Amino acid sequence: MTKRDQHVVPHDGRWAVKGAGAERATVVVDTQKEAIDRAREIASNQGTELFVHGRDGRIRERDSHGNDPWPPKG
């Protein structure tokens, strides 16, 4: 299984969880909250990023589940 960032996106009046670059959705559910919960679980297990898109398709939130350095560089 390839590690891909997870995206929560609108899908025909419902919400889908899609891996980055994937054509097909991993799962399609009725509520955005349910999609976020499923995507967060996948991203956490894979150590990847979670991107939550709004109804307009624009990214409105992101959450990192990867190997974040501490303290941050910069």
TORKOL-4160 file (C-alpha; in steps of 0.2 Angstrom, whole numbers, padded with zeros to 4 digits, m for minus):
74
<pt num="1" X="0000" Y="0000" Z="0000"/>
<pt num="2" X="0007" Y="0017" Z="m0005"/>
<pt num="3" X="0008" Y="0031" Z="0008"/>
<pt num="4" X="m0003" Y="0045" Z="0001"/>
<pt num="5" X="m0009" Y="0061" Z="0008"/>
<pt num="6" X="m0027" Y="0060" Z="0012"/>
<pt num="7" X="m0040" Y="0072" Z="0005"/>
<pt num="8" X="m0058" Y="0075" Z="0011"/>
<pt num="9" X="m0068" Y="0081" Z="m0004"/>
<pt num="10" X="m0086" Y="0084" Z="m0009"/>
<pt num="11" X="m0093" Y="0070" Z="m0019"/>
<pt num="12" X="m0111" Y="0070" Z="m0027"/>
<pt num="13" X="m0119" Y="0078" Z="m0012"/>
<pt num="14" X="m0109" Y="0067" Z="0000"/>
<pt num="15" X="m0091" Y="0067" Z="0006"/>
<pt num="16" X="m0076" Y="0056" Z="0000"/>
<pt num="17" X="m0059" Y="0052" Z="0006"/>
<pt num="18" X="m0046" Y="0051" Z="m0008"/>
<pt num="19" X="m0028" Y="0047" Z="m0008"/>
<pt num="20" X="m0018" Y="0060" Z="m0017"/>
<pt num="21" X="m0017" Y="0057" Z="m0035"/>
<pt num="22" X="m0030" Y="0043" Z="m0034"/>
<pt num="23" X="m0045" Y="0043" Z="m0046"/>
<pt num="24" X="m0056" Y="0033" Z="m0035"/>
<pt num="25" X="m0062" Y="0037" Z="m0018"/>
<pt num="26" X="m0056" Y="0026" Z="m0003"/>
<pt num="27" X="m0073" Y="0029" Z="0005"/>
<pt num="28" X="m0089" Y="0039" Z="0002"/>
<pt num="29" X="m0100" Y="0044" Z="0017"/>
<pt num="30" X="m0114" Y="0056" Z="0021"/>
<pt num="31" X="m0106" Y="0068" Z="0032"/>
<pt num="32" X="m0090" Y="0078" Z="0032"/>
<pt num="33" X="m0086" Y="0074" Z="0050"/>
<pt num="34" X="m0087" Y="0055" Z="0046"/>
<pt num="35" X="m0076" Y="0058" Z="0031"/>
<pt num="36" X="m0063" Y="0068" Z="0042"/>
<pt num="37" X="m0063" Y="0054" Z="0055"/>
<pt num="38" X="m0060" Y="0041" Z="0042"/>
<pt num="39" X="m0046" Y="0051" Z="0033"/>
<pt num="40" X="m0038" Y="0056" Z="0050"/>
<pt num="41" X="m0037" Y="0037" Z="0055"/>
<pt num="42" X="m0029" Y="0033" Z="0038"/>
<pt num="43" X="m0017" Y="0047" Z="0038"/>
<pt num="44" X="m0012" Y="0043" Z="0056"/>
<pt num="45" X="m0009" Y="0025" Z="0052"/>
<pt num="46" X="0002" Y="0030" Z="0036"/>
<pt num="47" X="0011" Y="0045" Z="0044"/>
<pt num="48" X="0004" Y="0057" Z="0030"/>
<pt num="49" X="m0005" Y="0073" Z="0029"/>
<pt num="50" X="m0024" Y="0076" Z="0030"/>
<pt num="51" X="m0032" Y="0090" Z="0019"/>
<pt num="52" X="m0050" Y="0095" Z="0022"/>
<pt num="53" X="m0058" Y="0104" Z="0007"/>
<pt num="54" X="m0074" Y="0114" Z="0009"/>
<pt num="55" X="m0089" Y="0113" Z="m0003"/>
<pt num="56" X="m0081" Y="0125" Z="m0015"/>
<pt num="57" X="m0066" Y="0113" Z="m0017"/>
<pt num="58" X="m0053" Y="0124" Z="m0008"/>
<pt num="59" X="m0042" Y="0117" Z="0006"/>
<pt num="60" X="m0049" Y="0124" Z="0022"/>
<pt num="61" X="m0039" Y="0114" Z="0035"/>
<pt num="62" X="m0024" Y="0103" Z="0035"/>
<pt num="63" X="m0017" Y="0091" Z="0048"/>
<pt num="64" X="0000" Y="0083" Z="0048"/>
<pt num="65" X="0002" Y="0065" Z="0054"/>
<pt num="66" X="0020" Y="0064" Z="0048"/>
<pt num="67" X="0037" Y="0065" Z="0056"/>
<pt num="68" X="0037" Y="0083" Z="0061"/>
<pt num="69" X="0054" Y="0090" Z="0067"/>
<pt num="70" X="0054" Y="0098" Z="0084"/>
<pt num="71" X="0059" Y="0112" Z="0086"/>
<pt num="72" X="0054" Y="0118" Z="0068"/>
<pt num="73" X="0067" Y="0124" Z="0057"/>
<pt num="74" X="0067" Y="0143" Z="0053"/>
